[in-house]
């Protein structure tokens, strides 16, 4: 997961989640955690909106969720991240397609499927040991 880098687009994506507090000072690892938490929150809202039949608001919130996933995807460092970054890119692309289908078909089951995938990603991300969370090491600082 070291292939992720913080970008201003990530900060912009998190602003859509509704909270700016702490984002500007967040390290790349924490920023990704916040984005994953934000997209999971959006999907919880989407499930309720589909159940209530609020099509307009559902489309808006799914759009926000897709923007966050797009931000996560665009922040992948494909060179440094290697196979892991490539796998995440494919998974994020799949999630984006599934969310589009969920929006078009008002399908709660797809939202549940995507939520499970994102929870697995978040669980893995949260499990990264603190000492492995930064790309800056004494060797890289002198390079």
ChimeraX attribute file (.defattr): number of C-alpha atoms within 10 A of each C-alpha:
attribute: neighborCount
match mode: 1-to-1
recipient: residues
	/A:1	19
	/A:2	18
	/A:3	15
	/A:4	23
	/A:5	19
	/A:6	17
	/A:7	15
	/A:8	11
	/A:9	16
	/A:10	25
	/A:11	20
	/A:12	15
	/A:13	23
	/A:14	25
	/A:15	16
	/A:16	17
	/A:17	20
	/A:18	9
	/A:19	11
	/A:20	12
	/A:21	9
	/A:22	11
	/A:23	18
	/A:24	10
	/A:25	9
	/A:26	15
	/A:27	15
	/A:28	20
	/A:29	20
	/A:30	17
	/A:31	23
	/A:32	24
	/A:33	17
	/A:34	21
	/A:35	25
	/A:36	23
	/A:37	16
	/A:38	23
	/A:39	25
	/A:40	20
	/A:41	14
	/A:42	21
	/A:43	23
	/A:44	14
	/A:45	15
	/A:46	27
	/A:47	20
	/A:48	13
	/A:49	19
	/A:50	21
	/A:51	13
	/A:52	10
	/A:53	12
	/A:54	13
	/A:55	15
	/A:56	10
	/A:57	14
	/A:58	24
	/A:59	19
	/A:60	13
	/A:61	20
	/A:62	23
	/A:63	17
	/A:64	20
	/A:65	26
	/A:66	24
	/A:67	21
	/A:68	27
	/A:69	24
	/A:70	19
	/A:71	22
	/A:72	24
	/A:73	21
	/A:74	17
	/A:75	21
	/A:76	22
	/A:77	18
	/A:78	17
	/A:79	10
	/A:80	13
	/A:81	16
	/A:82	14
	/A:83	11
	/A:84	16
	/A:85	21
	/A:86	16
	/A:87	13
	/A:88	18
	/A:89	20
	/A:90	13
	/A:91	17
	/A:92	22
	/A:93	16
	/A:94	13
	/A:95	22
	/A:96	22
	/A:97	13
	/A:98	18
	/A:99	24
	/A:100	17
	/A:101	14
	/A:102	22
	/A:103	22
	/A:104	11
	/A:105	11
	/A:106	22
	/A:107	17
	/A:108	18
	/A:109	11
	/A:110	19
	/A:111	24
	/A:112	15
	/A:113	13
	/A:114	22
	/A:115	19
	/A:116	13
	/A:117	15
	/A:118	20
	/A:119	14
	/A:120	12
	/A:121	16
	/A:122	18
	/A:123	13
	/A:124	11
	/A:125	17
	/A:126	14
	/A:127	9
	/A:128	13
	/A:129	8
	/A:130	9
	/A:131	7
	/A:132	12
	/A:133	16
	/A:134	14
	/A:135	14
	/A:136	9
	/A:137	9
	/A:138	8
	/A:139	7
	/A:140	8
	/A:141	8
	/A:142	6
	/A:143	5
